[in-house]
Amino acid sequence: MKKAKLFTIGYEGRDIDNLVSYLKTFNITRLIDIREIPISRKKGFSKSQLMKHLESADIEYIHIKQLGSPSILRHQLKDDHDYAKFFSAYTNYLEAKHDLLMQLNDEISDKITCLMCFERLQQYCHRSIVANKIKEYNKNNLEIIHI
């Protein structure tokens, strides 16, 4: 059985045209924005602008607020820089999102899907935890590719 693929990306350090072009090189057809608040000071990355750019490139846009890192966790991380504590708290937060993660797991097989958040490096971003949780639900028949 061929493994499904799930891509992840952070837009930090990119402009909107670069992001869209980069997604196209991997044939991404669906981008799932997992920021709690899909607003950005960076031009083109607020929800409506981002959706418009992606749709013009034939990439479906979905925002799932419930998978965003809660502000209380983000603020705590900004104060203490304790990533182990942050990832532990976020993992606990995700336990209540089982149904949503299962639904997402079911949907990733019909399009080439990419999870997106701000942080450039996945090892410092909650999207890696989301991807790994989906992989668990997928019975490890999922390849995670951080781009």
C-alpha positions as CSV (number, residue, x, y, z in Angstrom):
1,M,0.0,0.0,0.0
2,K,1.4,3.4,-1.0
3,K,1.8,5.9,1.8
4,A,-0.2,9.0,1.7
5,K,1.7,12.3,1.9
6,L,1.1,15.3,4.1
7,F,3.1,18.4,3.6
8,T,3.8,21.2,6.1
9,I,5.1,24.7,5.5
10,G,5.7,27.9,7.4
11,Y,5.5,31.2,5.6
12,E,8.1,33.1,7.7
13,G,10.6,34.7,5.4
14,R,8.5,34.2,2.3
15,D,6.4,36.6,0.3
16,I,3.0,35.4,-1.0
17,D,4.1,34.8,-4.6
18,N,7.1,32.8,-3.4
19,L,4.8,30.7,-1.2
20,V,2.3,30.0,-3.9
21,S,5.0,29.1,-6.4
22,Y,6.7,26.8,-3.9
23,L,3.5,25.0,-3.2
24,K,3.0,24.5,-6.9
25,T,6.4,22.8,-7.2
26,F,5.1,20.1,-4.9
27,N,1.7,19.9,-6.7
28,I,-0.1,21.0,-3.5
29,T,-3.9,21.3,-4.3
30,R,-5.1,22.1,-0.7
31,L,-3.6,24.3,1.9
32,I,-4.9,24.0,5.5
33,D,-4.2,27.1,7.5
34,I,-3.8,26.1,11.2
35,R,-3.2,29.5,12.7
36,E,-5.7,30.3,15.5
37,I,-6.0,33.8,14.2
38,P,-5.4,33.9,10.4
39,I,-4.3,37.6,10.3
40,S,-0.8,38.7,9.4
41,R,1.1,42.0,9.2
42,K,2.9,40.4,6.3
43,K,1.2,41.4,3.0
44,G,-0.9,38.6,1.4
45,F,-1.0,36.3,4.4
46,S,-4.2,37.4,6.1
47,K,-7.1,34.9,5.5
48,S,-9.0,36.6,2.7
49,Q,-5.9,37.7,0.8
50,L,-4.2,34.3,1.2
51,M,-7.4,32.6,0.0
52,K,-7.6,34.8,-3.1
53,H,-3.9,34.1,-4.1
54,L,-4.3,30.4,-3.5
55,E,-7.5,30.0,-5.4
56,S,-6.1,31.9,-8.4
57,A,-3.4,29.2,-8.4
58,D,-6.0,26.4,-8.2
59,I,-5.1,25.6,-4.6
60,E,-8.1,25.1,-2.2
61,Y,-7.8,27.1,1.1
62,I,-9.2,25.9,4.4
63,H,-8.8,27.5,7.7
64,I,-9.1,25.3,10.8
65,K,-9.0,27.7,13.8
66,Q,-9.4,24.8,16.3
67,L,-6.0,23.4,15.4
68,G,-4.3,26.8,16.0
69,S,-2.1,27.2,19.0
70,P,-4.2,28.8,21.7
71,S,-3.0,32.4,22.5
72,I,-2.4,31.5,26.2
73,L,0.2,28.9,25.0
74,R,1.8,31.2,22.5
75,H,2.1,34.0,25.1
76,Q,3.6,31.6,27.6
77,L,6.2,30.4,25.0
78,K,7.1,34.0,24.2
79,D,7.7,34.7,27.9
80,D,9.7,31.5,28.9
81,H,11.0,30.1,25.5
82,D,10.3,26.6,26.9
83,Y,9.4,24.6,23.8
84,A,9.2,21.3,25.7
85,K,6.5,22.8,27.9
86,F,4.7,24.4,24.9
87,F,4.7,21.2,22.9
88,S,3.5,19.2,25.9
89,A,0.6,21.7,26.6
90,Y,-0.3,21.8,22.9
91,T,-0.3,18.0,22.7
92,N,-2.7,17.9,25.7
93,Y,-4.9,20.5,24.0
94,L,-5.1,18.4,20.8
95,E,-6.5,15.4,22.8
96,A,-9.9,17.2,22.8
97,K,-9.7,17.5,19.0
98,H,-9.8,13.8,18.2
99,D,-12.8,14.0,15.9
100,L,-11.4,16.9,14.0
101,L,-8.1,15.2,13.5
102,M,-9.8,12.0,12.4
103,Q,-11.8,14.0,9.8
104,L,-8.7,15.6,8.6
105,N,-7.0,12.2,8.3
106,D,-9.9,11.1,6.1
107,E,-9.6,14.1,3.9
108,I,-5.9,14.1,3.1
109,S,-6.2,11.2,0.7
110,D,-8.3,13.1,-1.9
111,K,-5.9,16.0,-2.5
112,I,-2.3,16.8,-2.0
113,T,-2.5,18.7,1.2
114,C,-0.2,21.0,3.1
115,L,-0.6,22.3,6.7
116,M,0.5,25.9,7.0
117,C,1.5,28.1,9.9
118,F,3.9,31.0,10.4
119,E,7.0,29.5,11.9
120,R,9.6,28.6,9.2
121,L,11.1,25.7,11.1
122,Q,8.8,22.8,11.9
123,Q,10.7,21.8,15.0
124,Y,9.5,25.0,16.6
125,C,5.9,24.9,15.3
126,H,2.8,23.2,16.5
127,R,2.1,22.0,12.9
128,S,4.6,19.2,13.4
129,I,2.5,17.9,16.3
130,V,-0.7,18.1,14.3
131,A,1.0,16.2,11.4
132,N,2.3,13.5,13.8
133,K,-1.1,13.1,15.4
134,I,-2.7,12.6,12.0
135,K,0.0,10.1,11.2
136,E,-1.0,8.2,14.4
137,Y,-4.6,8.1,13.3
138,N,-3.4,7.0,9.8
139,K,-1.8,4.0,11.4
140,N,1.6,5.3,10.3
141,N,0.7,5.0,6.6
142,L,1.5,8.6,6.2
143,E,4.6,10.4,5.0
144,I,5.1,13.8,6.5
145,I,7.2,16.2,4.3
146,H,8.2,19.5,5.8
147,I,8.9,21.9,3.0
